[in-house]
Amino acid sequence: QVQLVESGGGLVQAGGSLRLSCAASGRTFRSYAMAWFRQAPGKEREFVATISRNGGSTYYTDSVKGRFTISRDNAKNTGYLQMNSLKPEDTAVYYCAAGRVVVQDSTAYDYWGQGTQVTVSS
């Protein structure tokens, strides 16, 4: 089992920045790929970014490329999502997930956090 706890969400003005953290406990964090997903009110959960076990490979959805950066510190069992140039359309609950493969499909991820709210005001 892997337990994931997100933090760092909040209210920010458009153009601002936030850094989300995902603290992992339980089985070895470094054994898992990690991803961030988000879900806005009335919408389905969508892929945001993913990173390989050693951090060597990252992938992003087109709408966040150049603005968001996913990273991880395996020594600290923590993953991050740095979000810059935030837009109102980035408003959502953000979830971190851990799984065995680096994919955009949410069903491939075995472990999920409880989510953290990000609200971007215009």
C-alpha positions in Angstrom: 0.0 0.0 0.0 1.0 3.6 -0.7 -0.6 6.5 1.1 -0.6 9.8 -0.7 -1.4 13.2 0.8 -1.5 16.4 -1.3 -1.0 19.9 0.0 -0.3 23.3 -1.3 -3.6 24.2 -2.9 -5.3 27.5 -2.3 -6.7 30.6 -3.9 -4.5 32.6 -6.3 -5.1 35.4 -8.8 -4.7 34.7 -12.5 -1.0 34.8 -13.5 0.1 33.7 -10.0 1.8 30.5 -9.0 1.3 27.6 -6.6 3.4 24.5 -5.8 1.5 21.3 -4.9 3.2 18.6 -2.9 2.3 14.9 -2.7 3.8 13.2 0.3 4.0 9.4 0.1 4.2 6.8 2.8 4.1 3.0 2.9 5.8 1.1 0.1 8.8 2.5 -1.6 7.8 5.7 -3.4 10.6 5.3 -5.9 9.1 2.1 -7.2 6.1 4.0 -8.7 5.5 6.4 -11.5 3.6 9.5 -10.2 1.0 11.6 -11.9 -1.3 14.6 -11.3 -4.9 14.7 -12.4 -7.5 17.3 -11.8 -11.3 17.5 -11.8 -13.3 20.7 -12.2 -16.9 21.0 -11.1 -19.2 19.2 -13.5 -16.3 17.7 -15.5 -14.5 14.4 -15.7 -11.2 13.9 -14.1 -8.4 14.8 -16.5 -4.7 14.0 -16.8 -2.3 16.9 -16.1 1.2 15.5 -15.9 3.2 12.3 -15.1 6.8 11.5 -14.2 8.7 8.3 -14.3 10.1 6.5 -11.3 13.6 8.1 -11.6 12.3 11.4 -12.8 13.9 11.0 -16.2 10.7 11.2 -18.2 7.8 13.6 -17.9 4.7 14.2 -19.9 2.1 16.9 -19.8 -1.3 17.6 -21.2 -1.1 20.3 -23.9 -3.0 22.9 -21.9 -0.3 23.1 -19.2 2.9 22.7 -21.2 5.3 25.5 -20.5 3.4 26.5 -17.4 3.5 23.5 -15.1 6.4 21.4 -14.0 6.2 18.0 -12.4 9.1 16.7 -10.3 9.9 14.4 -7.5 12.4 13.9 -4.7 12.6 10.2 -4.0 14.8 10.8 -0.9 11.9 12.7 0.6 9.2 10.4 -0.8 7.5 13.5 -2.2 6.3 14.6 -5.6 5.6 18.2 -6.8 3.6 20.1 -9.3 4.9 23.7 -9.8 2.1 25.7 -11.5 3.0 29.1 -13.0 0.9 31.6 -15.0 -2.2 30.1 -13.6 -5.5 30.7 -15.4 -9.1 30.6 -14.2 -9.6 27.4 -16.2 -7.0 25.7 -14.0 -9.5 25.8 -11.2 -10.1 22.2 -10.0 -9.4 19.7 -7.3 -5.9 18.3 -8.0 -5.1 14.7 -7.2 -1.8 12.9 -7.1 -1.6 9.2 -8.1 1.0 6.5 -8.1 1.2 3.5 -10.4 3.5 1.1 -12.2 3.5 2.7 -15.6 3.9 6.2 -17.0 0.6 6.8 -18.8 -2.2 9.3 -19.1 -4.9 6.8 -18.3 -6.2 7.3 -14.8 -7.3 3.6 -14.5 -3.6 2.6 -14.6 -2.9 4.2 -11.3 -3.3 2.2 -8.2 -3.1 4.8 -5.4 -4.7 8.2 -5.0 -4.6 11.1 -2.6 -7.6 12.8 -1.3 -7.1 15.9 -3.5 -6.4 19.6 -2.9 -8.4 22.5 -4.1 -6.9 25.0 -6.5 -8.9 28.1 -7.3 -7.7 30.8 -9.7 -9.6 34.1 -9.7 -9.8 36.3 -12.7 
